[in-house]
Amino acid sequence: MQEIRFKIMKAIYAEMRANPEGYGFPEWELPRLVGEDYKFDLLYLIEKGWVKRQFGYLRLTAEGIDEIEKNSGGRKWQT
């Protein structure tokens, strides 16, 4: 998985693990995390069906969770 996409999904995953009933990861935090050039990669993740955007927040879909866990190399994700 491309590095920026992986970072985006990892950040959303960590937020959802820490606060499963929350809104998700705030999209306005992405430039701080991955730099200003993230929009193409975010659009890809949304079109792929791995990420959903709602009211400025990002959440992983079930397919997105499966994908990030599959690409974790078997390590446990930490929040």
Contacts in CASP RR format, 6 or more apart in sequence:
PFRMAT RR
TARGET T0000
AUTHOR 0000-0000-0000
METHOD contacts of the structure
MODEL  1
MQEIRFKIMKAIYAEMRANPEGYGFPEWELPRLVGEDYKFDLLYLIEKGW
VKRQFGYLRLTAEGIDEIEKNSGGRKWQT
1 9 0 8 1.000
1 67 0 8 1.000
1 71 0 8 1.000
2 41 0 8 1.000
4 34 0 8 1.000
4 37 0 8 1.000
4 38 0 8 1.000
4 41 0 8 1.000
5 41 0 8 1.000
5 44 0 8 1.000
5 45 0 8 1.000
6 68 0 8 1.000
6 71 0 8 1.000
7 33 0 8 1.000
7 34 0 8 1.000
8 30 0 8 1.000
8 33 0 8 1.000
8 34 0 8 1.000
8 38 0 8 1.000
8 41 0 8 1.000
8 42 0 8 1.000
8 45 0 8 1.000
8 51 0 8 1.000
8 58 0 8 1.000
9 45 0 8 1.000
9 50 0 8 1.000
9 51 0 8 1.000
9 60 0 8 1.000
9 64 0 8 1.000
9 67 0 8 1.000
9 68 0 8 1.000
10 68 0 8 1.000
10 77 0 8 1.000
11 25 0 8 1.000
11 29 0 8 1.000
11 30 0 8 1.000
11 33 0 8 1.000
12 24 0 8 1.000
12 25 0 8 1.000
12 51 0 8 1.000
12 58 0 8 1.000
12 59 0 8 1.000
12 60 0 8 1.000
13 60 0 8 1.000
13 65 0 8 1.000
13 68 0 8 1.000
13 77 0 8 1.000
14 77 0 8 1.000
14 78 0 8 1.000
14 79 0 8 1.000
15 24 0 8 1.000
15 25 0 8 1.000
15 79 0 8 1.000
16 22 0 8 1.000
16 24 0 8 1.000
16 25 0 8 1.000
16 59 0 8 1.000
16 60 0 8 1.000
16 65 0 8 1.000
17 77 0 8 1.000
17 79 0 8 1.000
18 79 0 8 1.000
23 54 0 8 1.000
23 55 0 8 1.000
23 57 0 8 1.000
23 59 0 8 1.000
24 57 0 8 1.000
24 58 0 8 1.000
24 59 0 8 1.000
25 57 0 8 1.000
25 58 0 8 1.000
25 59 0 8 1.000
26 56 0 8 1.000
26 57 0 8 1.000
26 58 0 8 1.000
27 42 0 8 1.000
27 53 0 8 1.000
27 56 0 8 1.000
27 57 0 8 1.000
27 58 0 8 1.000
28 56 0 8 1.000
30 38 0 8 1.000
30 42 0 8 1.000
31 38 0 8 1.000
34 41 0 8 1.000
42 51 0 8 1.000
42 53 0 8 1.000
42 58 0 8 1.000
45 51 0 8 1.000
46 52 0 8 1.000
46 53 0 8 1.000
49 61 0 8 1.000
49 63 0 8 1.000
49 64 0 8 1.000
50 60 0 8 1.000
50 61 0 8 1.000
50 63 0 8 1.000
50 64 0 8 1.000
50 67 0 8 1.000
51 58 0 8 1.000
51 59 0 8 1.000
51 60 0 8 1.000
51 61 0 8 1.000
51 64 0 8 1.000
52 58 0 8 1.000
52 59 0 8 1.000
52 60 0 8 1.000
52 61 0 8 1.000
60 68 0 8 1.000
68 77 0 8 1.000
69 77 0 8 1.000
END
